[in-house]
Amino acid sequence: MNVSHLVAGDPDGATTRYLNVRDLLLKIVTASAESDALVSETFWPSGMLGVSDTSREREREHEHGNEGEYENGREPDLTIVDLARDPADIHDLLEAVAGTTTRGEYELTRDYRLPRFDGDSYTVFTLIDVNSDEVAALVRTERRITIVRPPSVLGVRWLTRIVRDVATRVAKAEGSLVLHSSAFVFDDGAYLVIGDSGAGKSTTAIALARLLPASGWMGNDRMHLDRRDGNYRATACPLPLAINKGSLDVMGVTDFAAWSVRAGFPQPGSDWDRFHGEDKLKLSSREVNRYLGVRVVPNATLAGVILPRIDRDADYFLEPATREYAAEVIGRNCFSLDDNLFGEDWLQVPVRRHLAPPSLDSFLAHIAELPVLRCSLGSSADVAKLADDFRDAVRG
């Protein structure tokens, strides 16, 4: 297995789909039904992180002989090919390029560096997840990314991870303000739930999405905000909802043992059944919809902010947050200032324009005109009360 052979063309028997990532057109090629299904499940519903599948439109144009009319006959800006190979073959590939290229390093995620190998017309990157020793590789050539990974559960995830990386970089290049936040929708408006790790963002957002009428869940952990016509449009990053049993208890959810989730349940001996357990159950947006009965909304106009705290020993309250408190919490959780998930742009995503994100000060000035609330809750009774009080606060 050599680099020239890997990047020569699309593999036999592979399926092809086209994704619009804002104004970037991706061609996705894989022979793995599992990889393809995970992309579909992750970027659901259409518009999650600005990603929409345009494969059917292309198929219809092809059936009518109008390929040239579709997107003005536009070629993909970037092709991503997913190849499953034996681990021994991946090892041989990395060994071969190590002897014929210039060795360096790159930052896969923040402060996590791995080997890279620069050739005359390509670069090979070593892929190792921070939580695993399993090795994969990625070959970057002009307008093409080729993933070479083992046929394993972890290997199947690399295609989705790379698409998400591309989509995030496109959004940030186009000026998204990125906040450490969950979000839900109420009365067609997006409410950010912002807080430090362990504050209860996910629990608060999903609980209110389940309890409030005309509501929906948007996303977990990262929200992108774009300034448009004097407002902010919130768009979810499709990271899985990560919750522990304590969060399910607070929401009154008891039937989880019957769920069949793609990522599986935490292993025996984990601490997921503790209220503040670090090991968590991970649900895709489709699984959130299926098992928690919540409508999933990919984007909506910003309508307000909640700053939560979950504490079993504290008294319940819901009250307006002071400007000083909101600025402190939001400032600590602004990923546009220091993104802890993504490192350097090692994929060299071909974005069309670069815009600076709105300043934190301008965002704080904007939300000063919106409901900005802080709350404390620690039981399912508190959650039910929060839903009633929140509705009264934002409609009153």
C-alpha positions as CSV (number, residue, x, y, z in Angstrom):
1,M,0.0,0.0,0.0
2,N,1.5,3.3,-1.1
3,V,0.3,6.9,-1.2
4,S,0.0,7.1,-4.9
5,H,-2.3,4.1,-5.0
6,L,-4.4,5.4,-2.1
7,V,-5.2,8.8,-3.7
8,A,-5.4,7.6,-7.3
9,G,-9.2,7.4,-7.4
10,D,-12.4,6.5,-5.5
11,P,-12.5,2.9,-4.3
12,D,-14.7,0.3,-6.0
13,G,-18.1,-0.3,-4.5
14,A,-18.1,2.9,-2.5
15,T,-21.1,5.2,-2.1
16,T,-20.9,8.9,-2.8
17,R,-22.8,11.7,-1.2
18,Y,-22.5,15.5,-1.3
19,L,-22.7,17.8,1.7
20,N,-23.0,21.6,1.7
21,V,-21.1,23.0,4.6
22,R,-22.4,26.6,4.5
23,D,-21.0,27.6,1.0
24,L,-18.4,24.8,0.9
25,L,-19.2,21.7,-1.2
26,L,-17.9,18.4,0.2
27,K,-17.9,15.1,-1.7
28,I,-17.9,12.1,0.8
29,V,-16.8,8.7,-0.5
30,T,-17.0,5.5,1.7
31,A,-17.6,1.8,1.2
32,S,-18.5,1.5,4.9
33,A,-22.2,1.4,5.6
34,E,-21.4,2.1,9.3
35,S,-19.3,5.2,8.5
36,D,-22.0,6.5,6.1
37,A,-24.8,5.9,8.7
38,L,-22.8,7.7,11.4
39,V,-22.4,10.8,9.2
40,S,-26.2,10.7,8.6
41,E,-27.0,10.3,12.3
42,T,-24.5,13.0,13.5
43,F,-25.6,15.7,11.1
44,W,-29.3,15.3,11.7
45,P,-31.5,17.2,11.2
46,S,-30.4,19.1,8.2
47,G,-28.6,22.3,9.1
48,M,-26.8,21.0,12.1
49,L,-23.5,23.0,12.1
50,G,-24.5,24.4,8.7
51,V,-24.3,20.9,7.1
52,S,-27.0,19.8,4.6
53,D,-27.0,16.7,2.4
54,T,-27.5,17.6,-1.3
55,S,-27.1,14.2,-2.8
56,R,-30.7,13.7,-3.8
57,E,-30.7,17.0,-5.6
58,R,-27.7,15.9,-7.6
59,E,-29.3,12.5,-8.3
60,R,-32.4,14.2,-9.6
61,E,-30.4,16.5,-11.9
62,H,-28.5,13.5,-13.2
63,E,-31.7,11.6,-13.9
64,H,-32.9,14.6,-16.0
65,G,-29.6,15.2,-17.7
66,N,-29.2,18.6,-16.0
67,E,-25.9,18.1,-14.1
68,G,-24.6,21.3,-15.5
69,E,-27.5,23.3,-14.0
70,Y,-26.9,22.0,-10.5
71,E,-24.8,24.5,-8.6
72,N,-23.6,25.8,-12.0
73,G,-21.8,22.5,-12.7
74,R,-19.6,23.1,-9.6
75,E,-17.0,20.7,-8.7
76,P,-16.5,19.8,-5.0
77,D,-14.3,22.1,-3.0
78,L,-13.0,19.1,-1.0
79,T,-13.3,15.3,-1.4
80,I,-13.1,13.1,1.7
81,V,-12.5,9.4,1.1
82,D,-12.9,6.8,3.9
83,L,-10.9,3.6,3.5
84,A,-10.9,0.7,6.0
85,R,-7.6,-1.2,6.0
86,D,-5.9,-3.9,8.1
87,P,-3.9,-2.3,11.0
88,A,-0.7,-4.0,9.7
89,D,-1.2,-2.2,6.3
90,I,-1.6,1.1,8.1
91,H,1.6,0.4,10.1
92,D,3.5,-0.4,6.8
93,L,2.2,2.8,5.2
94,L,3.5,4.9,8.1
95,E,6.8,3.1,8.1
96,A,7.2,3.6,4.4
97,V,6.6,7.4,4.4
98,A,8.7,7.8,7.5
99,G,11.7,6.7,5.4
100,T,11.0,8.9,2.3
101,T,9.6,12.2,3.6
102,T,10.3,15.0,6.1
103,R,9.1,14.2,9.6
104,G,7.3,16.9,11.7
105,E,4.4,17.3,14.1
106,Y,0.9,18.7,14.0
107,E,-1.7,19.6,16.6
108,L,-4.7,17.3,16.2
109,T,-6.5,18.8,19.1
110,R,-5.4,21.5,21.6
111,D,-2.0,20.5,23.1
112,Y,-2.1,17.0,21.6
113,R,0.6,16.6,19.0
114,L,1.2,13.7,16.6
115,P,3.7,12.9,13.8
116,R,3.3,14.1,10.3
117,F,5.2,13.3,7.1
118,D,5.6,15.8,4.3
119,G,6.2,14.6,0.8
120,D,6.5,16.6,-2.4
121,S,2.8,16.4,-3.3
122,Y,1.2,15.0,-0.1
123,T,1.3,15.0,3.7
124,V,0.5,11.9,5.8
125,F,-0.8,12.5,9.3
126,T,-0.8,9.9,12.0
127,L,-4.2,9.7,13.7
128,I,-4.5,8.5,17.3
129,D,-7.5,9.4,19.4
130,V,-6.5,10.9,22.7
131,N,-8.3,8.1,24.5
132,S,-7.0,5.2,22.5
133,D,-3.8,3.6,21.2
134,E,-5.4,2.5,17.9
135,V,-3.5,4.0,14.9
136,A,-5.0,5.4,11.7
137,A,-3.6,7.7,9.0
138,L,-4.8,10.6,6.9
139,V,-3.3,11.6,3.5
140,R,-3.8,15.2,2.4
141,T,-3.4,16.1,-1.2
142,E,-4.8,18.9,-3.3
143,R,-8.6,19.2,-2.6
144,R,-8.6,15.7,-1.3
145,I,-8.4,14.0,2.1
146,T,-8.0,10.2,2.4
147,I,-8.6,8.6,5.7
148,V,-7.0,5.2,6.1
149,R,-8.3,3.5,9.3
150,P,-8.9,0.1,10.9
151,P,-12.3,-1.5,10.5
152,S,-13.2,-1.0,14.1
153,V,-15.8,0.9,16.1
154,L,-13.3,3.7,16.7
155,G,-12.2,3.6,13.1
156,V,-15.7,4.1,11.8
157,R,-15.9,7.4,13.7
158,W,-13.0,9.1,11.9
159,L,-15.1,10.1,8.8
160,T,-17.7,11.9,11.0
161,R,-14.9,13.5,13.1
162,I,-13.2,14.9,10.0
163,V,-16.4,16.3,8.5
164,R,-17.2,17.9,11.8
165,D,-13.7,19.4,12.0
166,V,-14.1,20.8,8.5
167,A,-17.6,22.3,9.3
168,T,-16.4,23.9,12.5
169,R,-13.4,25.5,10.7
170,V,-15.7,26.9,8.0
171,A,-18.1,28.3,10.6
172,K,-15.3,29.9,12.6
173,A,-13.7,31.3,9.4
174,E,-17.0,32.9,8.5
175,G,-17.1,34.7,11.9
176,S,-19.0,32.5,14.3
177,L,-18.8,33.3,17.9
178,V,-18.3,29.9,19.7
179,L,-19.5,29.4,23.2
180,H,-19.2,26.5,25.7
181,S,-23.0,26.1,25.8
182,S,-26.0,23.8,25.4
183,A,-29.2,25.3,24.0
184,F,-32.9,24.7,23.6
185,V,-35.7,26.4,21.7
186,F,-38.9,27.9,23.1
187,D,-41.4,29.9,21.1
188,D,-39.1,29.5,18.1
189,G,-36.3,31.3,19.9
190,A,-32.9,29.8,21.0
191,Y,-31.9,30.0,24.6
192,L,-28.3,29.4,25.4
193,V,-27.5,27.4,28.5
194,I,-24.0,28.6,29.4
195,G,-21.7,27.4,32.3
196,D,-18.5,25.8,33.4
197,S,-18.1,22.0,33.1
198,G,-20.3,20.3,35.6
199,A,-22.7,23.3,36.0
200,G,-25.6,21.4,34.5
201,K,-25.8,22.8,31.0
202,S,-26.9,19.6,29.3
203,T,-29.4,18.6,32.1
204,T,-31.0,22.1,32.1
205,A,-31.3,22.3,28.3
206,I,-32.7,18.8,27.7
207,A,-35.0,19.0,30.7
208,L,-36.6,22.3,29.6
209,A,-36.8,21.0,26.0
210,R,-38.8,18.0,27.3
211,L,-41.1,20.0,29.6
212,L,-41.9,23.2,27.8
213,P,-44.6,23.3,25.1
214,A,-43.5,24.2,21.6
215,S,-39.9,23.5,22.6
216,G,-37.0,21.6,21.2
217,W,-33.3,20.7,22.0
218,M,-30.6,22.3,19.9
219,G,-27.2,20.8,20.9
220,N,-24.7,20.0,23.5
221,D,-21.5,21.7,24.7
222,R,-20.7,24.0,21.7
223,M,-22.9,26.6,20.0
224,H,-22.0,28.8,17.1
225,L,-23.5,32.3,16.9
226,D,-23.6,34.3,13.7
227,R,-24.5,38.0,13.6
228,R,-27.2,38.6,11.1
229,D,-29.3,41.8,10.5
230,G,-28.8,43.0,14.1
231,N,-29.6,39.6,15.7
232,Y,-27.6,36.4,16.5
233,R,-28.4,33.1,14.8
234,A,-27.5,30.1,17.0
235,T,-26.4,26.9,15.3
236,A,-25.7,23.6,17.1
237,C,-22.4,21.7,16.8
238,P,-23.4,18.0,16.6
239,L,-21.5,16.7,19.5
240,P,-23.4,13.9,21.4
241,L,-25.5,14.7,24.5
242,A,-23.4,13.5,27.4
243,I,-25.3,12.8,30.5
244,N,-25.0,10.6,33.6
245,K,-27.6,8.8,35.6
246,G,-27.9,11.6,38.0
247,S,-29.0,13.9,35.2
248,L,-31.6,11.3,34.1
249,D,-32.8,11.1,37.7
250,V,-33.3,14.9,37.9
251,M,-35.3,14.7,34.7
252,G,-37.4,11.7,36.0
253,V,-36.2,9.4,33.2
254,T,-36.2,5.7,34.3
255,D,-36.6,3.6,31.2
256,F,-33.0,4.0,29.9
257,A,-32.1,0.3,30.5
258,A,-34.1,-0.6,27.4
259,W,-32.3,1.9,25.1
260,S,-30.2,0.6,22.3
261,V,-27.6,3.4,21.8
262,R,-24.9,3.5,19.2
263,A,-22.1,4.4,21.6
264,G,-23.2,1.8,24.2
265,F,-23.5,2.3,27.9
266,P,-20.5,3.1,30.1
267,Q,-18.7,0.0,31.2
268,P,-19.3,-1.7,34.6
269,G,-17.2,-0.1,37.3
270,S,-17.6,3.4,35.7
271,D,-19.0,6.3,37.8
272,W,-21.8,7.2,35.4
273,D,-24.4,6.3,38.0
274,R,-23.1,9.0,40.4
275,F,-24.7,12.5,40.3
276,H,-21.5,14.2,39.1
277,G,-19.9,11.1,37.4
278,E,-17.3,11.7,34.8
279,D,-18.3,8.7,32.7
280,K,-21.4,9.6,30.7
281,L,-23.9,8.1,28.4
282,K,-23.6,9.6,24.9
283,L,-26.7,10.1,22.7
284,S,-26.7,11.4,19.1
285,S,-29.3,14.0,18.2
286,R,-31.4,11.2,16.6
287,E,-31.2,9.2,19.8
288,V,-32.2,12.3,21.8
289,N,-35.3,12.5,19.6
290,R,-36.0,8.8,19.8
291,Y,-35.5,8.1,23.5
292,L,-36.2,11.4,25.2
293,G,-39.0,12.3,22.9
294,V,-37.6,15.8,22.1
295,R,-37.8,17.7,18.9
296,V,-34.3,18.6,17.6
297,V,-33.8,22.1,16.1
298,P,-30.6,22.8,14.2
299,N,-30.7,26.6,14.4
300,A,-32.8,29.5,15.6
301,T,-32.6,33.2,16.4
302,L,-31.1,33.9,19.9
303,A,-33.8,34.8,22.4
304,G,-32.1,34.6,25.8
305,V,-29.5,33.0,28.1
306,I,-29.7,30.8,31.2
307,L,-26.8,30.4,33.6
308,P,-27.5,27.2,35.6
309,R,-26.1,25.5,38.7
310,I,-27.1,21.9,39.6
311,D,-26.6,21.3,43.3
312,R,-28.6,18.7,45.3
313,D,-27.9,20.6,48.6
314,A,-28.8,24.1,47.4
315,D,-32.2,25.8,47.4
316,Y,-34.0,26.3,44.1
317,F,-34.1,29.7,42.5
318,L,-34.6,31.4,39.2
319,E,-33.7,35.1,39.0
320,P,-32.3,37.7,36.6
321,A,-28.5,37.5,36.3
322,T,-26.5,40.7,36.9
323,R,-24.4,42.0,34.0
324,E,-21.3,41.4,36.0
325,Y,-22.1,37.8,36.7
326,A,-23.2,37.1,33.1
327,A,-20.0,38.6,31.7
328,E,-17.9,36.5,34.1
329,V,-19.5,33.2,33.2
330,I,-19.8,33.8,29.5
331,G,-16.2,35.2,29.3
332,R,-14.9,32.0,30.9
333,N,-16.8,29.9,28.4
334,C,-16.1,31.7,25.1
335,F,-14.3,29.2,22.8
336,S,-13.6,32.0,20.3
337,L,-11.0,33.2,22.8
338,D,-9.4,29.8,23.6
339,D,-10.8,26.8,21.8
340,N,-9.8,23.7,23.7
341,L,-11.1,21.2,21.2
342,F,-9.5,22.1,17.9
343,G,-5.8,22.7,17.3
344,E,-4.1,24.0,14.2
345,D,-5.8,23.9,10.8
346,W,-3.9,20.9,9.7
347,L,-6.5,20.0,7.1
348,Q,-6.1,23.3,5.3
349,V,-9.9,23.7,4.8
350,P,-10.5,25.7,1.6
351,V,-12.7,28.4,3.0
352,R,-13.8,31.3,0.8
353,R,-13.8,34.2,3.2
354,H,-12.4,35.0,6.6
355,L,-14.4,37.2,8.9
356,A,-13.6,38.2,12.5
357,P,-16.2,36.9,15.1
358,P,-18.3,39.5,17.0
359,S,-16.4,40.7,20.1
360,L,-17.5,39.4,23.4
361,D,-18.4,43.0,24.5
362,S,-20.8,43.4,21.5
363,F,-22.4,40.0,22.4
364,L,-22.8,41.0,26.0
365,A,-24.3,44.3,24.9
366,H,-26.8,42.5,22.7
367,I,-28.0,40.0,25.3
368,A,-28.5,42.9,27.8
369,E,-31.7,43.5,25.8
370,L,-32.8,39.8,26.2
371,P,-33.8,37.7,29.2
372,V,-30.6,36.6,31.0
373,L,-31.4,34.3,34.0
374,R,-29.5,32.3,36.5
375,C,-30.9,29.3,38.3
376,S,-30.2,26.6,40.9
377,L,-31.8,23.2,40.9
378,G,-31.2,19.7,42.3
379,S,-34.3,17.5,41.9
380,S,-37.0,16.6,39.4
381,A,-39.4,18.8,41.3
382,D,-37.0,21.7,40.9
383,V,-36.9,21.0,37.1
384,A,-40.6,21.1,36.8
385,K,-40.8,24.3,38.8
386,L,-38.1,25.8,36.6
387,A,-40.1,25.1,33.5
388,D,-43.1,26.9,34.8
389,D,-41.1,29.8,36.2
390,F,-39.0,30.2,33.0
391,R,-42.1,30.4,30.9
392,D,-43.6,33.1,33.1
393,A,-40.3,35.0,33.1
394,V,-39.8,35.1,29.3
395,R,-43.4,35.7,28.4
396,G,-44.3,38.0,31.3
